[in-house]
C-alpha cells in the first residue's frame, strides 16, 4: 500500500492537468498513488490522463457534474493510504514537497493533523512571479483560522486520513471556500505544522472560481452562517471577504449589487474605512471607479 494518496479533482482543464500530474510523478518521494477524479469533463481530459503510463494512477470520471468537493471526497473514499495530499489541477508541486512534508508528519505526534507549506504565485499567461507566501503559524490554529486562512489552498496540505474521517469530508453544499471550511473544522480537533519553504506553484488565470463573485457570495453566506462569531477579528475577516465580492461586482459594472455587498460588509464590521471608501466610489460611475482604484493600487493609498 502506498504511503500517500494524491487526489487531483479536475474539470475541463486538460491543458493544465498534464503539468499537475507531471509535478507529482517528478517528486523525490515516489511511494504514492494518484487518484484523478474527473467531474464530467467535456474536453480531452481522459486522453491526457491516458498518456501517463503509470500504474499508480487511477482515473474516475463522474457521469454528472458536481463541484470540487465532490471530486475530492470521491478521491478520499477511494484512497488506500493513511496520508492524503491534494493538488488542484491548475497548480504544480515542486520536486521535494512530499518528501519534506512526510518526513515532518512521520515524526509528529498524532495530535498534528496536517503539514502545510509556502507557495509562489505565478501568472499563468506569461510565467511572471507575483510573489511568495511563507507559513508562519503552527500549533492550535482554531482561533487563527477564523480570522485568516493562513493555511491557504488545498494544494499545500498533507493530512492524516484519520483527520478527515473524524471531522468529516469537504462540505459539498459549499460552492466556494470548501477548503477553508475544512481547515477550520480540522483545527478544532487537531493542530498543524509547516515546512518553511516554497514547495508549490499557485497559478493565476481567468478560469478560476475566484473570478466569479456570485459563486463566492453564495459560499460566503454559508461560511458566515457556519463560522462567524461575535469576535471582532472574525467579523473583520468575513467583512473583508464580502468587500472583495463587492469590488468584483463593481469592476464588472454591477454597481447596485456591489453596493449591497459594501453595506453588508459595513454591517458586519463597521470600523473598516475601506468599506465606506468603496461604497463612495460606487456612485462615481464605472470609468471613475476603475481609475481611482488603479491609482490607489499604484500608490498604495
C-alpha positions in Angstrom: 0.0 0.0 0.0 1.3 3.5 -0.9 2.3 5.9 1.8 0.3 8.8 0.5 -2.7 9.2 -1.8 -2.6 12.2 -4.1 -6.0 13.4 -5.0 -6.5 15.6 -8.1 -10.1 16.8 -8.9 -10.4 18.1 -12.4 -12.9 19.6 -14.9 -12.2 20.7 -18.4 -8.6 21.7 -17.8 -6.8 19.1 -19.9 -4.1 21.6 -20.8 -3.3 22.3 -17.1 -3.8 18.8 -15.8 -0.8 17.3 -17.6 1.5 19.7 -15.8 -0.1 18.9 -12.4 0.3 15.1 -12.9 3.9 15.6 -14.1 4.8 17.5 -11.0 3.6 14.6 -8.9 5.5 12.0 -10.9 8.6 14.2 -10.6 8.6 14.1 -6.8 11.7 12.9 -5.0 9.4 10.8 -2.8 7.8 8.1 -5.0 5.7 5.9 -2.7 2.3 7.3 -3.7 -0.9 6.7 -5.6 -2.6 9.3 -7.8 -6.3 9.5 -7.8 -7.8 11.7 -10.5 -11.5 12.4 -10.3 -12.9 13.9 -13.5 -16.1 16.0 -12.9 -17.7 15.0 -16.2 -15.3 16.9 -18.4 -16.3 17.5 -22.0 -12.7 18.1 -23.3 -9.9 15.5 -23.8 -9.1 15.0 -20.1 -9.3 11.2 -20.3 -6.9 11.2 -23.2 -4.4 13.3 -21.4 -4.5 11.1 -18.3 -4.1 8.0 -20.6 -0.8 9.3 -21.9 0.8 8.8 -18.5 1.6 5.1 -18.5 2.0 4.7 -14.7 0.1 2.0 -12.8 0.0 4.3 -9.7 -2.6 6.5 -11.5 -6.3 5.7 -11.0 -8.8 7.7 -13.1 -12.5 8.1 -12.2 -15.0 10.0 -14.3 -18.3 11.2 -12.9 -21.4 10.9 -15.0 -22.9 14.2 -13.7 -21.1 17.4 -12.9 -20.7 18.3 -9.2 -18.1 20.6 -7.8 -14.5 20.4 -6.5 -15.7 19.0 -3.1 -17.5 16.0 -4.7 -14.3 15.2 -6.6 -12.1 15.5 -3.6 -14.5 13.4 -1.4 -14.7 10.7 -4.1 -10.9 10.6 -4.0 -10.7 10.4 -0.2 -13.1 7.5 -0.3 -11.0 5.7 -2.9 -7.7 6.4 -1.1 -5.8 3.5 0.3 -3.1 5.4 2.2 -3.0 6.9 5.7 -1.8 10.2 4.4 -3.8 12.4 2.0 -2.4 15.1 -0.3 -4.5 17.4 -2.5 -3.4 19.0 -5.8 -5.6 21.3 -7.8 -5.5 20.6 -11.5 -4.1 24.0 -12.3 -1.3 24.0 -9.7 2.1 22.3 -9.6 4.3 20.9 -6.8 8.0 21.4 -6.6 10.0 18.2 -6.5 10.7 17.9 -2.7 7.2 18.8 -1.5 6.0 15.3 -0.5 9.4 14.2 0.8 9.7 17.1 3.2 6.1 17.1 4.4 6.0 13.3 5.0 9.3 13.5 6.9 7.8 16.1 9.3 4.5 14.4 9.7 6.1 11.0 10.3 8.0 12.4 13.3 5.0 14.4 14.6 2.6 13.3 17.3 -0.9 12.1 16.3 -2.3 15.4 17.5 -0.7 17.1 14.4 -3.3 16.6 11.7 -1.5 18.1 8.8 1.5 19.9 7.3 1.3 22.9 5.0 4.0 24.8 3.0 4.8 28.0 1.4 3.9 28.8 -2.2 4.7 31.1 -5.1 2.0 32.8 -7.1 2.5 32.6 -10.9 0.7 34.4 -13.7 -0.2 31.5 -16.0 -0.2 33.6 -19.2 3.4 34.6 -19.1 5.0 32.8 -16.1 5.5 36.1 -14.2 6.1 35.7 -10.4 3.6 37.7 -8.3 5.3 36.9 -5.0 5.7 34.2 -2.4 3.9 33.3 0.8 5.6 31.5 3.6 3.9 29.9 6.5 4.2 31.5 10.0 1.6 29.9 12.2 1.5 26.4 13.7 0.1 24.5 16.6 -3.5 25.2 17.7 -4.9 27.3 14.8 -8.6 27.1 15.8 -8.7 30.8 16.6 -6.2 32.0 14.0 -8.1 30.3 11.1 -11.4 32.1 12.0 -9.7 35.4 11.4 -7.5 34.4 8.4 -7.0 31.4 6.2 -3.3 31.0 7.0 -3.2 27.5 5.5 -4.2 28.9 2.1 -5.3 26.4 -0.6 -5.6 22.6 -0.7 -2.5 22.1 -2.9 -0.2 22.9 0.0 -1.7 20.4 2.6 -0.7 16.9 3.6 -3.2 15.4 6.0 -3.7 12.3 8.1 -6.7 10.5 6.6 -8.0 9.9 10.2 -8.5 13.7 10.5 -10.9 13.6 7.6 -12.7 10.5 8.9 -13.0 12.3 12.3 -14.3 15.7 11.4 -16.0 14.9 8.1 -15.1 15.5 4.5 -15.4 18.6 2.3 -18.8 20.2 2.5 -20.4 19.6 -0.9 -23.1 22.2 -0.3 -20.5 25.0 -0.3 -20.0 26.4 -3.8 -16.7 28.1 -2.7 -14.4 28.2 0.4 -14.7 24.4 0.7 -11.0 24.0 1.7 -11.2 26.9 4.2 -14.2 25.4 5.8 -12.5 22.0 6.2 -9.3 23.6 7.7 -11.5 25.3 10.4 -13.2 22.1 11.3 -10.0 20.2 11.5 -8.4 22.8 13.7 -11.0 22.3 16.4 -9.6 18.8 17.0 -6.0 18.7 15.6 -3.0 21.0 15.3 -0.9 21.9 12.3 2.8 22.3 11.5 4.6 23.5 8.4 7.6 23.2 6.2 9.0 26.8 6.0 9.7 26.6 2.2 8.0 27.4 -1.1 7.0 23.9 -2.3 4.3 24.5 -4.8 3.2 26.9 -7.6 -0.2 28.5 -7.4 -1.2 29.6 -10.9 -3.4 32.6 -11.5 -5.5 32.7 -14.6 -9.1 33.6 -15.8 -10.6 30.1 -15.5 -10.8 30.1 -11.7 -13.7 30.0 -9.3 -12.3 33.1 -7.6 -13.2 35.2 -10.7 -17.0 34.6 -10.2 -18.4 36.9 -7.5 -21.8 35.2 -7.5 -20.2 31.8 -6.6 -18.0 33.5 -4.0 -21.0 35.3 -2.4 -23.0 32.1 -2.1 -20.1 30.4 -0.4 -19.6 33.3 1.9 -23.2 33.3 3.0 -22.8 29.7 4.1 -19.4 30.3 5.7 -20.7 33.2 7.8 -23.6 31.1 8.9 -21.3 28.2 9.9 -18.3 30.0 11.4 -18.9 33.7 12.1 -18.9 34.7 15.7 -19.1 37.9 17.7 -15.3 38.1 17.9 -14.2 41.3 16.1 -11.2 39.7 14.3 -13.5 37.0 12.9 -16.1 39.6 11.8 -13.3 41.7 10.2 -12.1 38.7 8.2 -15.5 37.9 6.8 -16.2 41.6 6.2 -13.0 41.8 4.1 -14.2 38.9 2.0 -17.6 40.5 1.4 -15.9 43.7 0.4 -13.8 41.9 -2.2 -17.0 40.4 -3.7 -18.5 43.9 -3.9 -15.4 45.3 -5.6 -15.6 42.4 -8.2 -19.2 43.2 -9.0 -18.3 46.9 -9.5 -15.4 46.0 -11.8 -18.0 44.1 -13.8 -20.2 47.1 -13.9 -22.9 45.8 -11.5 -22.7 48.7 -9.1 -26.1 48.1 -7.4 -25.0 44.6 -6.5 -21.6 45.9 -5.4 -23.2 48.4 -3.0 -25.3 45.7 -1.4 -22.1 43.9 -0.5 -20.4 47.1 0.7 -23.4 47.7 3.1 -23.3 44.1 4.2 -19.6 44.4 4.9 -20.2 47.6 6.9 -22.9 45.9 9.0 -20.6 43.0 9.8 -17.6 45.2 10.7 -18.4 49.0 10.7 -14.9 50.1 11.7 -13.2 49.4 8.4 -12.7 52.6 6.4 -12.2 50.7 3.1 -15.9 49.6 3.2 -17.0 53.3 3.2 -14.4 54.3 0.6 -15.6 51.7 -1.9 -19.2 52.5 -1.2 -18.5 56.1 -2.1 -16.6 55.1 -5.3 -19.5 53.0 -6.5 -21.5 56.2 -7.0 -18.9 57.8 -9.3 -19.5 55.7 -12.4 -17.6 52.9 -14.0 -14.8 55.0 -15.5 -14.0 56.9 -12.3 -14.3 53.8 -10.2 -11.7 51.9 -12.2 -9.5 55.0 -12.5 -9.4 55.7 -8.7 -8.9 52.0 -7.9 -6.0 51.9 -10.3 -4.4 54.9 -8.7 -5.0 53.5 -5.2 -3.3 50.3 -6.2 -0.4 52.1 -7.9 0.4 54.4 -5.0 -1.0 52.2 -2.2 -3.3 54.9 -1.0 
